[in-house]
Amino acid sequence: MSDDITFREAVRDEVPAIVALLRDDHMGKLREGSGMEAYLAAFDAMSKEGTNRQFVGVINGEVVACYQLTVISGLSLSASRRAQIEAVRVATHLRGQGHGARLVADAEARAREAGARLLQFTSNAERKDAHRFYQRLGYAASHTGFKKSLD
């Protein structure tokens, strides 16, 4: 297990590397586009929102992991803040080395720092390996999610 991965907020120039990570599996290949304009615009919009941030894991200057963290204020759970983690990826050749656990620990620490009492996420039902990984980290599959395309 390597200790040399560091996590930090992403910069705009890293968007192509992030998109490459999002494409780095069978599902991502089908749903991620090839043009960067929309991704760069989305990154700019996220940057302006303040509570919606993109993070990268870096080894020797190379982006090898990523996640998006959004902090949401709300009235439920006694008016607590929650954090939503999305687009969690570790480069295929680095999986199984503890980097994913470090990524989630980094997200948890940032969520706590932002005042969140809960970290939540959705995971595609086909991602059985990811589900086992999250359960090993103490996450429970406590809710059923629903999605509807608005296109």
Helices and strands as residue ranges (DSSP letters): E 6-9, G 12-14, H 15-23, H 26-31, H 37-49, E 52-59, E 62-72, H 76-79, E 81-90, G 92-94, H 99-113, E 116-120, H 128-136
